[in-house]
Amino acid sequence: MMSFPAQAVARARVLVVGDVMLDRYWFGEVERISPEAPVPVVRVARREDRLGGAANVARNIAALGAQATLIGVVGADEAGERIAALAAEAGVRTDLVADPERHTTLKMRVLGRQQQLLRVDFEEEPGPAMLDSVDMALARELAACDVLVLSDYAKGALARVQDLIAQARARNIPVLVDPKGDDYTRYRGATLVTPNRSEMQQAVGRWSNESQLTDRAQALRQDLDLEALLVTRSEQGMTLFTQAGREHVDAQAHEVFDVSGAGDTVLATLAVMRAAGLSWMDAMRWANRAGGIVVGKLGTSVVTGAELAGEAI
């Protein structure tokens, strides 16, 4: 049995770079159909904003009790200011790049009678000047971190991900990547990549048995020059591939309420435990436990250090 390493976690310093976004929710009641068009009229009763994307990863790191710094691109607008304020409330230090010519990535959801009726997305890819600013922010912050996390939601902040990986490697700082898409060559040289089951299938094709998955995963890991590859597999648990071989942990048995944001929690826990000095195997065990807790909560949630401390692995 292994207890939660609270003191080591408190010293852990994790830098998160990636696609920062704001998740906005409008909750209301639906009592009639609009006379203007056959759509429901939602009378908004409550509004809620939450950190999304890379910002949610940073929020999870801080909730575990570690030191989190966040780099990302926002617009010079209300949503960007809201992200900065929510991050500060969550205990996340920010080095955000504000682009006056673009909007902050915002996902606005309208819900009535507990159902999502509409989602409106505002997103624009950052230009070269903003990517230069991300590079400079990384150069400023890298020396003061133990682990770098790259959170890719394909919104453009990691368009130069190879340069970011190279900067960290030059300082011998481990790089953990949450990937997007099917072209993993852009993550070559990272320390760990954490695809979920469907993302792994996009990258290597469907597998028919565990032996085939192992062969394909190890081939991908070697091709990309990774130290480790972790495949998160929902109800099938997690499988870690390293030079030493394959390790697997089963999913925690519990009732699942909501899987949204679970990947962010898993990535954050892996990064914190690695920064705290744990092995990949032990870090995976804690990440699996954290994922099991967070899917038992409604909405994009976090797992606190106190919650994990109540568990032993």
N, C-alpha and C positions, 0 to 999 in steps of 0.2 A: 504494500500500500504506500502511496505517495501523497503527502499533504500539499496543499496549495502554497507555493513559494512566495508569500506575500512580500517579504523584504527584498528579494531579488526583483520581483515585479515592479516595486516602487522605484527601483533604480533604473529600470529599463527605459530606454529612449528610442521611440519609433517615429520615423519620418514617413508621412504618407503623401504621395504625389499622384494626381489623377484627375478624373472627371468629377468635378464638384457640382452638385445640383441641389435644388430645393424641392422637396415633396410637399405640395400644398393640398390640403383637404378642406372641402366645404361640405358640411353635413346639414341636411335639411329634411323637411317633410314634403311629401307629394300628395296633394289633395285634389288636383284638377289637371286637365289637359289645356294647353294654350289655345286660345281662339285664333291665333295667328298661324299656327302650324300644328300638325299632330305630334306634339312633343309634350312631355310632362313639365309642369311648372314646379320648380324646387324653391321653397321658401327657406332660405339659409338661416339656420339657427345657431350654428357653431362653426368656427374656423380653426384650423390647426396647421402649423408648419412644422416639418421635420427635416433634419439633415439627410441628404440622399447621396448615393454614389460614394465617391472617395471620402466625402465628409462623414458618412455613416460609419465607414471603417475607422476613421479617427475617433469618432464618438465612442465606438466600442472599445478602442484601446484605452481611452481615458477612463471609461467605466470600470475596466478591470483593475485600475489603480496605477497604470503605467503613465509615462510622460509622452504625450502625443503632439506632434507638429504637423500642420496641414498646408500643402502647397497646391494651388489650383487656380483656374481662371474664372473670374466672375465678371459680370457687367457692372458698369457704374450706375446701378439702379437699386430699387427697393429690395428686390430679391437678393442681390449681392450683399446688401447691408444686413438683411435678415440672416443670411448664412453666417456672417461674421459674428452677429449677436448670439445666435444659437450655439455656435462653436465655443464662444467665450463662456456661456452658461454651462456647457458640458465639460469645461476644463481643458479644451483643446486650444493650443497656441496656433495662430494662423500667420501665414506669409502669403496672402492671396494677391494675385495679379488682377487688377481691375482694368478692363478694356472698355473705354468710353464708346466704342463703335459697335458693341454687340450686347445682346441681352444675356443675363444669367440663365443657364439651363434650368428650366422650371417645368415640373410636371404637376399640373393642376387637376385634381380629381373632384368631381361633383357626385355626392352620394345621397340617395333618398331611400328611406325605408331599409337601411343597412345594405343597399346594393349600389354598386358603382354604375352611374348612368352615363357618365361622360368623362373622358380624359383629354386635356388639352396640353400639348407639349410646345414649349418655346425652346429652341436650341439653334445655335449657330456655331460653326467651328471657328476656333481662334486663328488669327492670321500669323504670319511669320514673326512680327514684332512681339506678339504675346508669347510665342514659343521661345523666343530669345529670353524673355523675362522669366519664364519658367526655368530655363537653363541656369540663369543667374541666381534665381532663388535657391535652386538645388545646391549650387556652389557655395552659397552663404550658409546653408543649414546642414550640409552633409557631415561636416566635421564633428557636430554635436549629437550625432545619432549612432545607435548600435545596429539598427536594422532599417533598411529602406523598403517600403511597400509601394508597389505600383498598381493602382486600381483602375483598370481599363474598362470603360463603358462605351467605347467607340464614339465619343463626342469630340475628339480631336486634341485634348490636352496632352496625350501621349503619342502624338504624331512622330516625335523624335525619340521614341523609347530606347532605341539602340544607344544614343548619346548618353541618356540618363543611366543606363546599365553600365556603360563604360566608365562614367565618372565614379560610380560606386565601387566598381571592381578595382579601379586604380587605388582606392583607399582601403581595399579588403573589407568592405562593408557588404554583408549579405543582402541580396535583393529577392524579395518575394513578389510574385506577379499573379494577379487575378486576371486571366486572359480573356480576350474577346475575338470572335471570328475563327477562321480555320487556318490562317497563315501564322503559325507559331515561330517561323524563322525570325520574325522581328524581336522575339524574346530571347534569342540565342545569347548565352553567356550569363543569364540570370542564375540565381542559386536554386530557387524553387518556383515551380509553376503549379497553380492549383485549379485545374479545370474541373467543372462538374461533369456528370455522366454524359449529358447531351453535347457539351463542348468537346469532350474527349472523342466522342463519336464523330463530330465534325472534323476533328484533326486527324484521326487515324482510321475512320470507318467503323462500322459495327463489328463487334466480336461475338463469337458463338459460345466461348467458354473462357474460364479464368486463365488457362494456359495461353490462349491467343491474346488476351488482354495484356498479360505479362510480357509476352514477346514484343507486342507493338509499343507498349509503354516504355520498356527498356530501350528499344530502338529509338524512340522519340527523345528520351532523356539523353542518350549518348549523342544523337545528332545535334541537339541543341546545347550540348556542353553544360547540362544541368547537374547539380549535386543531387537533387531530389525532385520527384514528380509526385504530387498528391492528387488522387482522383476522389472527389467527393461524390457519393453514390446514393444520396437520399436514404431510403429505408434499407439499403444494402451496406450502409456504413461508409468507411473510408479505407482506401488502399494506398500505401506509400511505396514508391519504388526508388531504391538507391543502388549504389554499386554493390552493397552488401546483399541485395535481394529484395524480396517482397514482404511487406508487413501489412496486416489488415486488422481493423477493429470493427466490430459490429455496431450498428446504430443502437442508441439507447432506447429501451422500450418505454413508451409514454404515449399520451394522446397528442396528436398533432393538430394545432389550431391554425397556424399561419407560418408558411415557410419564407415569406418575404423578408429579405435582409439576413437570412441565415448564413448565406455565403460570406457576407461582410463580417459576421460574428466569428465564423470559423477562421477566416484570414487574419482578423485582428488577434485572435487568441494564439494562433500559430506564431505570428510576429512577436507578440509579447513574450511568449514562453521561450522562443529562440533567443530573444534579446536578454532574457533572464538567465541564459546559459544552459537550457535544457537540450537534450538530444532531439532529433527529428521525431523519433518514436514517442517519447514522452510528450513532446509538443502536440503531436497528433492526438494522443489520448485526451489531453485537456481540451483541444479544439473540438473533438467529438462530443465531449461532455457539455461544452458550452453550446454547441449546435443543438444538442438534445434539449437543453433548457429553453433556448430562445424560440424554438418552434412551438413550444407550449404556451407562448404569449401571443396576444392579438396585436397586429400592426407591426411596423418596423421597430423592433425593440432591441435592447442591449442586455447583456449578462454582466452583472457586477462581480467584482472580486470577492465580495462577501458571499454571493451565491455559490461561486465555485469553491470558496473556502469551506463551505458546508459539505463538500463532497471530497472523497478521496479516490484516487485512481490506482 
